[in-house]
Amino acid sequence: TREARALLGGDLELRSSHPLSSDGQEVLRALDQRGIIVTHVSELVAMASRTGLEKAAGQATQIVELKAVEPAYPLYGTLKLEPAQSLDRLLQPDASLCQGTRCHGAVVQEALLLRMGLAVGSRLKIGQAEFLITALVRIEPDRMANAFSLGPRIIISQEGLQAAALIKPGSRVRERQLLKLPPGLPLEPLRGELRGRLAVEHV
C-alpha cells in the first residue's frame, strides 16, 4: 500500500487537462477543514535553452518534461536530490545566487546536464523565465521508472511555471491534485463526493 501511494503521489489523485476554476479550487481548499492535505502538480513538455551567460559544448536547446510542484510535494515517498537539501529551498534560491537578476530554482535529471554541457549552478531559460540549476534528481517517487519519456525531467515551483508563462489556451498540460487523507477517513465516500462536486471540472 505504501508503494502504491508513492507511485500515485497520494491517497487520491484528481487529474484534468486544464486548471481548475475558482469554484473547483475552493472545493479543494475546504478539504483542509477535514485534515486533508492537497498539493497541486502540473506536468507538460517544454523547451529549455541555455542563457547568454552559459558557454558550453553541449546542445543549445533540449525538449524536457517539466513538472511544477507546491511546497507540500511529495505527499508520499522520498524525492532524493543531490545535494540533499529541502526541495522548497532549492526551488526558491537566495537572490545572491541569481547574480542580481530574477530567477527561480530548478532540480533536474543528470541527463539534461550531459546533453547540454551544463552543471549544477548553471542557468537555463524556459519560456519567459530563467532558472538556476540547484540540484540533481536521483529518485522521483511518483514517476514510474519505465514510463515513456520525451526528455529529461526538470522540477520547478508553481511560481516558476507562472513566470515562464507557458500555459495558454490550448496548451497540453496534465494538472494533478494529490490528496493525503488523515488516518481513519474512508476513501470511497470522499471519491464519490468529489466526483459529484467537481463534475463540471471534468476531472
Backbone torsions as a table, in degrees:
resi	resn	phi	psi	omega
1	THR	NA	-40.8	179.0
2	ARG	-61.6	-41.4	-179.8
3	GLU	-66.3	-39.3	179.3
4	ALA	-62.7	-41.7	178.9
5	ARG	-63.6	-41.5	-180.0
6	ALA	-66.4	-40.2	179.9
7	LEU	-67.1	-36.7	178.0
8	LEU	-77.4	-37.7	-177.4
9	GLY	104.4	-5.8	-179.0
10	GLY	-174.9	-179.1	173.4
11	ASP	-73.9	-29.2	-178.0
12	LEU	-147.0	139.4	178.2
13	GLU	-121.8	130.4	173.2
14	LEU	-108.3	123.4	-172.9
15	ARG	-122.9	139.0	176.6
16	SER	-149.6	168.2	-179.9
17	SER	-101.9	14.6	179.7
18	HIS	-154.1	157.3	177.8
19	PRO	-63.4	149.5	177.5
20	LEU	-68.9	150.4	174.9
21	SER	-70.7	170.7	178.2
22	SER	-61.1	-34.9	177.9
23	ASP	-67.3	-42.1	178.7
24	GLY	-64.4	-40.3	177.9
25	GLN	-64.0	-36.3	179.0
26	GLU	-66.6	-37.1	176.2
27	VAL	-58.5	-43.9	-179.1
28	LEU	-71.8	-37.3	178.3
29	ARG	-61.6	-35.6	-178.3
30	ALA	-67.6	-18.8	179.8
31	LEU	-65.8	-20.7	178.4
32	ASP	-58.2	-31.2	-179.5
33	GLN	-66.3	-17.9	177.6
34	ARG	-103.6	12.2	177.9
35	GLY	78.3	16.7	-179.7
36	ILE	-92.6	127.6	178.1
37	ILE	-93.9	130.9	179.5
38	VAL	-121.8	133.8	173.4
39	THR	-132.7	146.7	-172.4
40	HIS	-106.2	129.6	177.6
41	VAL	-125.7	131.4	175.6
42	SER	-115.9	135.5	-179.8
43	GLU	-130.4	133.4	179.2
44	LEU	-158.6	164.1	175.5
45	VAL	-92.7	135.8	-177.7
46	ALA	-142.1	176.4	177.1
47	MET	-115.1	126.6	175.4
48	ALA	-105.5	144.7	179.0
49	SER	-139.4	154.7	175.2
50	ARG	-69.5	149.6	174.9
51	THR	-86.1	172.0	179.4
52	GLY	-65.5	-17.3	-179.4
53	LEU	-78.9	-19.8	-173.6
54	GLU	-98.3	118.4	175.6
55	LYS	-111.7	106.8	-175.4
56	ALA	-138.4	164.4	-177.3
57	ALA	-84.9	-14.4	-177.4
58	GLY	-77.0	-177.0	-179.5
59	GLN	-68.2	150.5	-173.6
60	ALA	-79.8	-26.9	-179.4
61	THR	-133.2	159.6	-178.8
62	GLN	-155.6	130.8	171.3
63	ILE	-70.3	134.2	-177.0
64	VAL	-133.6	158.7	170.3
65	GLU	-97.0	112.1	-174.9
66	LEU	-96.6	133.9	-179.9
67	LYS	-130.5	119.3	179.2
68	ALA	-106.6	131.5	-173.6
69	VAL	-129.5	167.1	174.5
70	GLU	-105.2	167.8	-176.1
71	PRO	-57.2	-28.0	-177.8
72	ALA	-73.0	-13.7	-178.8
73	TYR	-71.3	139.8	-6.7
74	PRO	-87.7	148.2	177.6
75	LEU	-73.5	-33.6	178.7
76	TYR	-135.2	156.2	179.8
77	GLY	78.6	179.7	-177.6
78	THR	-124.7	126.6	172.8
79	LEU	-88.3	111.1	-177.4
80	LYS	-93.2	121.5	-176.5
81	LEU	-121.9	156.8	176.8
82	GLU	-133.2	109.8	6.3
83	PRO	-73.3	156.9	-176.5
84	ALA	-81.3	85.4	178.2
85	GLN	-125.7	171.2	177.4
86	SER	-60.2	131.4	179.1
87	LEU	-60.2	-41.8	-178.8
88	ASP	-59.4	-41.1	179.0
89	ARG	-67.1	-39.7	-179.6
90	LEU	-67.7	-30.8	-179.4
91	LEU	-87.6	-9.3	177.3
92	GLN	-126.2	68.7	-174.0
93	PRO	-65.6	154.0	176.7
94	ASP	-60.1	141.5	-176.1
95	ALA	-57.5	-30.4	-178.6
96	SER	-64.8	-26.8	179.3
97	LEU	-74.8	-17.4	-177.9
98	CYS	-92.0	9.6	174.1
99	GLN	57.4	40.7	173.8
100	GLY	82.1	-1.2	177.8
101	THR	-115.9	163.5	-178.4
102	ARG	-75.7	124.1	174.8
103	CYS	-148.7	164.2	178.7
104	HIS	-118.0	163.1	178.7
105	GLY	-89.2	156.4	176.3
106	ALA	-146.2	136.1	171.8
107	VAL	-110.0	137.7	-166.3
108	VAL	-134.7	159.3	170.4
109	GLN	-74.1	147.1	-176.5
110	GLU	-60.8	-28.4	179.5
111	ALA	-57.0	-33.0	179.2
112	LEU	-63.7	-42.9	-178.9
113	LEU	-64.9	-41.7	-178.9
114	LEU	-64.4	-40.9	-177.5
115	ARG	-72.5	-33.8	-174.6
116	MET	-103.1	0.2	178.9
117	GLY	67.0	34.4	-177.5
118	LEU	-109.5	-178.9	179.7
119	ALA	-149.5	166.7	172.2
120	VAL	-58.1	130.1	-174.0
121	GLY	104.6	-15.4	175.5
122	SER	-76.9	167.9	180.0
123	ARG	-120.0	149.3	-179.7
124	LEU	-128.4	153.4	170.3
125	LYS	-111.7	129.5	175.5
126	ILE	-130.1	118.0	-175.9
127	GLY	61.5	-127.1	-177.3
128	GLN	-96.5	5.6	-173.6
129	ALA	-122.9	156.2	174.8
130	GLU	-106.0	144.1	-176.8
131	PHE	-128.9	137.3	175.1
132	LEU	-93.8	124.5	177.8
133	ILE	-74.6	115.5	-173.0
134	THR	-109.7	-15.4	-178.9
135	ALA	-167.7	167.4	174.4
136	LEU	-102.1	143.6	173.7
137	VAL	-90.4	119.1	178.2
138	ARG	-98.5	-42.8	178.0
139	ILE	-138.5	128.7	177.4
140	GLU	-115.1	111.0	-167.8
141	PRO	-63.1	-35.9	-174.5
142	ASP	-100.6	29.0	175.5
143	ARG	-124.9	119.5	-179.0
144	MET	-61.8	134.5	-176.0
145	ALA	-62.9	-29.8	-176.8
146	ASN	-102.7	16.4	-179.1
147	ALA	-68.1	144.3	177.2
148	PHE	-63.2	134.5	-175.5
149	SER	-122.9	134.8	176.8
150	LEU	-91.9	-14.0	-178.9
151	GLY	175.8	174.7	179.7
152	PRO	-61.3	150.0	-179.3
153	ARG	-84.4	138.2	170.5
154	ILE	-126.9	128.8	176.9
155	ILE	-108.4	128.1	179.0
156	ILE	-131.8	176.7	176.5
157	SER	-85.4	163.1	174.5
158	GLN	-63.2	-32.9	176.5
159	GLU	-65.0	-38.0	176.9
160	GLY	-64.8	-38.6	178.2
161	LEU	-64.4	-40.8	177.6
162	GLN	-62.8	-40.9	179.6
163	ALA	-65.3	-33.8	179.7
164	ALA	-69.5	-22.5	177.0
165	ALA	55.3	45.2	-178.4
166	LEU	-89.4	-26.4	-173.8
167	ILE	-90.5	114.6	-180.0
168	LYS	-132.2	167.3	176.9
169	PRO	-51.5	127.5	-179.4
170	GLY	92.7	-6.2	178.6
171	SER	-65.7	143.3	177.6
172	ARG	-92.4	106.3	-177.6
173	VAL	-139.6	144.1	176.1
174	ARG	-105.4	113.7	178.4
175	GLU	-97.2	125.7	-178.7
176	ARG	-123.0	127.9	171.8
177	GLN	-107.4	114.6	-177.0
178	LEU	-102.9	132.9	-175.9
179	LEU	-117.0	137.7	173.2
180	LYS	-117.8	116.8	-175.2
181	LEU	-90.3	146.1	175.5
182	PRO	-71.3	156.7	179.2
183	PRO	-55.8	136.2	176.1
184	GLY	91.2	-10.5	178.6
185	LEU	-86.5	117.1	-176.9
186	PRO	-68.0	142.9	-174.9
187	LEU	-78.7	-46.0	-170.8
188	GLU	-62.0	-43.0	176.9
189	PRO	-60.9	-37.9	179.1
190	LEU	-67.1	-40.8	178.5
191	ARG	-58.5	-46.2	179.3
192	GLY	-64.4	-40.5	179.4
193	GLU	-61.5	-47.8	-177.4
194	LEU	-70.1	-32.9	176.9
195	ARG	-60.6	-39.1	178.4
196	GLY	-73.5	-45.3	-175.5
197	ARG	-72.0	-23.9	-178.3
198	LEU	-110.6	20.5	-176.1
199	ALA	-58.3	-38.3	-178.2
200	VAL	-70.9	-14.4	-179.6
201	GLU	-84.5	-12.4	-178.5
202	HIS	59.3	42.2	176.0
203	VAL	-88.2	NA	NA
